[in-house]
Amino acid sequence: MIGNGAGGWLMGGMWLFPILFWILIITGVVLIIRWLAAREGPVSTVPAESPLNIVKMRYAKGEIDKQTFETIKQDIEGSDHEK
């Protein structure tokens, strides 16, 4: 028998260190991914335009005439009062 037996205990416990190492690595990667995902926030930070603003822009661009604009505007404002 070579040595005093302490090497046998150390060698028997050496399998634990690689497992702990990989657990720490995987945990670190998961935490970094969660941190990055939380940091980015919502995909779109641009507020949605109101229907009336969209119609105003279409009228300003000349896509619709005044009568169509007024009709759509009345429909939009009428639907707001129904809510």
Summary of the structure (lengths in Angstrom):
residues: 83
radius of gyration: 33.4
end to end distance: 89.8
largest distance: 103.5
contacts: 143
relative contact order: 0.06
helix: 73%
strand: 0%
